[in-house]
Amino acid sequence: MTAGEPKADVADILLRIVERRRRRLAPFGGGGELPAPEKAPSLLAAPENPFLASLARQRGRAVIAEVKLGSPSLGSVRGQFDPLEVARTYAKQGAAALSVVVEPDFFYGSYELLRGCRQASGLPTIAKDFVVDPLQLQWAKDAGADAILLVAALYDKEELHGYAAAARLHGLVPLVEVHDLGELSRLSGARWELVGVNNRNLRTFEVAIEHGLALASTLPTEAIKVAESGIQSPGDLHMLRAVGYDAFLVGERLLLAPDPGKALRELLA
């Protein structure tokens, strides 16, 4: 299977995103082979990584606040807010870290957007991309990212471990996103810094916070556990914390609020 080529049972929308991503990358010639996992061991004991250190410091109440300019479900929200100002506001109101969606065709993002938000906020930042080539890791690092999202559904076990190793060699902490036990099984045989459960079903794009509640007990004990999507209220955050989540990635709840800063304050109350 070609690196970054999703398995046959992955949703059509994800297939389209990945196919477009690979076409965009083709003219650049690719970033080479993935390293063996043992070439870059886990960064669990790497307090110098700002993203990992910030989540660990605020463990249990660490909000990763997201900036994105649209999505397949939202459409484009360009022009409805100033992303750099929103990033600054997140920092002022207590976000532990920033997430910036950089995929251009379905989420309207860019690495330039990440660079601007990282500089405006000063927050450690994760690049949310659909990584299908090691070259994207270099782009993320060059743009100022401290971490990178790896969607487990896109890889077999060997590829997932290889991409994680490649990320670590760039100084990026991999946040491995899973949605079910099958994807979670691909993490076996290694130690992981960050593991996230996406409450959004990639097959239907429906969101159910109950999904994260059910999977919490199955996540690697050593990892910082991240709940993603569907968090609407302090009650949601408290429920997820109670079952073991350490950090909470929140996007649309903040971005679509009339006052994103106030929405973040209320969530952290």
C-alpha positions in Angstrom: 0.0 0.0 0.0 1.4 3.4 -0.9 2.3 5.6 2.1 -0.6 7.7 3.1 -3.1 5.8 0.9 -6.2 5.2 3.1 -7.6 1.7 3.6 -10.6 0.8 1.5 -13.1 1.1 4.3 -12.3 4.8 5.0 -15.0 7.3 4.2 -15.3 8.7 0.7 -14.8 12.2 2.0 -11.5 11.2 3.6 -10.5 9.4 0.4 -11.2 12.6 -1.6 -9.2 14.7 0.8 -6.2 12.3 0.7 -6.3 11.9 -3.1 -6.3 15.7 -3.5 -3.5 16.1 -1.0 -1.3 13.6 -2.8 -2.0 15.3 -6.2 -0.9 18.6 -4.7 2.3 17.1 -3.3 3.2 15.2 -6.5 5.1 18.1 -8.2 7.4 18.4 -5.2 8.8 14.9 -5.6 8.2 13.6 -2.1 10.1 13.7 1.1 11.8 10.3 1.0 11.4 7.1 2.9 10.1 6.8 6.4 12.7 6.0 9.1 12.6 2.9 11.2 10.7 3.6 14.5 13.8 2.9 16.6 15.6 5.8 14.9 13.4 8.3 16.8 12.1 7.0 20.2 9.1 8.5 22.0 9.5 12.1 23.2 7.7 11.3 26.5 10.8 12.6 28.3 11.2 15.7 26.2 10.1 18.6 28.3 11.7 21.0 25.8 8.9 20.4 23.3 6.5 23.4 24.0 3.3 21.6 22.9 3.9 18.5 25.1 5.1 20.6 28.0 2.1 22.9 28.0 -0.4 20.1 27.9 1.4 18.3 30.7 1.5 21.4 32.8 -2.2 22.0 32.4 -3.2 18.3 32.4 -6.9 17.9 33.1 -7.9 21.3 31.9 -5.7 21.9 28.9 -7.8 23.3 26.0 -6.2 23.1 22.5 -8.2 25.9 20.8 -8.6 25.5 17.0 -8.4 27.9 14.1 -9.8 26.8 10.8 -11.3 28.6 7.8 -13.9 26.0 7.0 -14.6 22.2 6.7 -16.6 19.8 4.6 -19.5 20.2 7.0 -19.2 23.9 7.5 -18.2 25.1 4.1 -15.9 28.2 4.0 -16.0 30.7 6.9 -13.4 32.9 5.4 -14.0 36.6 6.1 -16.2 35.9 9.1 -13.4 36.4 11.6 -9.8 37.5 11.8 -7.9 34.2 12.4 -4.8 36.0 13.8 -6.9 38.0 16.3 -8.8 34.8 17.3 -5.4 33.2 17.9 -4.3 36.1 20.1 -7.6 35.9 22.0 -7.2 32.2 22.7 -3.8 32.9 24.3 -5.2 35.7 26.4 -8.1 33.6 27.7 -6.1 30.6 28.8 -5.7 28.1 26.0 -2.9 25.7 26.6 -2.1 25.3 22.9 -3.3 26.1 19.4 -4.5 23.9 16.6 -4.4 25.2 13.0 -6.0 23.3 10.2 -3.7 23.7 7.2 -5.3 21.5 4.5 -6.2 23.8 1.7 -8.9 22.3 -0.5 -11.5 21.1 2.0 -10.6 23.1 5.1 -9.2 26.3 3.3 -6.1 26.3 5.4 -2.3 26.7 4.7 1.0 26.6 6.5 1.1 30.4 6.1 -2.0 30.5 8.2 -0.3 28.4 10.9 2.8 30.6 10.8 0.7 33.7 11.3 -1.4 32.2 14.1 1.7 30.8 15.9 3.4 34.2 15.8 0.3 36.1 16.8 -0.5 33.9 19.8 2.8 32.7 21.0 1.1 29.4 21.8 2.6 26.0 21.0 0.8 24.8 17.9 -0.2 21.6 16.2 -0.5 21.4 12.4 -3.7 19.6 11.5 -3.1 18.1 8.1 -3.7 14.8 6.3 -0.2 13.6 6.2 0.6 11.5 3.1 4.2 12.4 2.6 7.2 13.1 4.9 7.6 16.4 3.1 4.5 17.7 5.0 6.4 17.2 8.3 9.2 19.5 7.1 6.6 22.1 6.0 5.0 22.0 9.4 8.3 22.4 11.2 9.3 25.3 8.9 6.0 27.1 9.6 6.6 26.9 13.4 4.6 23.9 14.4 5.5 22.0 17.6 3.3 19.0 16.9 1.6 17.2 14.0 -1.7 15.3 13.6 -1.5 11.7 12.4 -4.9 10.3 11.5 -4.5 6.6 12.2 -7.2 5.7 9.6 -4.8 6.6 6.8 -2.1 4.1 7.6 -1.3 0.5 8.4 0.6 -0.1 11.6 4.1 0.1 10.0 3.3 3.4 8.2 1.9 4.9 11.4 5.0 4.1 13.4 7.2 5.3 10.6 5.4 8.6 10.3 5.6 9.1 14.1 9.3 8.4 14.0 9.8 10.9 11.1 7.8 13.5 13.0 10.0 13.1 16.1 13.1 13.5 14.0 11.8 16.9 13.0 11.1 17.7 16.7 7.4 17.4 16.2 5.3 15.5 18.7 2.8 13.3 16.9 -0.8 13.4 18.1 -2.2 10.1 16.8 -6.0 10.3 16.2 -8.1 7.2 16.5 -11.8 6.6 16.1 -12.2 2.9 16.9 -10.5 -0.1 18.4 -9.2 -1.3 15.1 -7.3 1.9 14.6 -6.2 1.9 18.2 -4.6 -1.6 17.7 -2.1 0.0 15.3 -0.5 1.7 18.2 0.7 -1.5 19.8 4.4 -2.1 20.3 5.4 1.5 21.0 5.1 4.3 23.6 3.1 7.3 22.6 3.2 10.9 23.8 -0.3 12.0 22.7 -3.3 9.9 21.6 -6.6 11.5 20.6 -10.1 10.2 20.1 -12.1 12.0 17.5 -15.8 12.2 18.4 -16.5 12.9 14.8 -17.3 9.8 12.7 -15.2 10.2 9.6 -17.6 8.0 7.7 -20.7 10.2 8.4 -19.2 13.4 9.9 -21.7 13.0 12.7 -20.4 13.9 16.2 -21.2 12.0 19.4 -19.3 12.8 22.6 -20.4 9.3 23.9 -17.8 7.9 21.5 -14.9 9.4 23.4 -16.4 8.4 26.7 -16.6 4.8 25.7 -13.0 4.6 24.3 -11.2 6.4 27.1 -10.3 3.3 29.2 -8.7 1.6 26.2 -6.1 4.4 25.5 -2.4 3.9 26.3 -1.8 4.7 29.9 1.5 6.7 29.3 0.0 9.0 26.7 -1.6 12.4 27.3 -5.2 11.7 26.2 -6.9 14.2 24.0 -10.7 14.4 23.4 -11.5 15.9 20.0 -14.7 17.4 18.6 -18.2 17.8 20.0 -17.2 19.6 23.2 -19.9 22.2 23.7 -20.1 23.0 27.5 -18.1 22.8 30.8 -20.3 19.8 31.5 -18.9 18.0 28.5 -15.4 18.8 29.5 -16.0 17.6 33.0 -17.5 14.3 31.8 -14.5 13.7 29.6 -12.0 14.6 32.3 -13.8 12.2 34.7 -13.1 9.2 32.4 -9.4 10.1 32.0 -8.9 12.7 29.3 -6.2 15.2 29.9 -6.7 17.7 27.1 -9.5 18.9 24.9 -9.4 20.0 21.3 -12.2 22.5 20.7 -12.9 24.2 17.3 -16.4 25.1 16.1 -17.8 25.7 19.6 -15.3 28.6 19.9 -14.9 29.8 16.3 -18.7 30.1 15.7 -19.4 31.9 19.0 -20.1 35.6 18.8 -17.1 36.1 21.2 -14.6 33.2 21.0 -12.7 34.5 24.0 -15.8 34.5 26.2 -16.7 31.1 24.9 -13.3 29.8 26.0 -13.5 31.4 29.4 -16.9 29.8 29.9 -15.6 26.4 28.9 -12.7 26.7 31.4 -14.9 28.0 34.2 
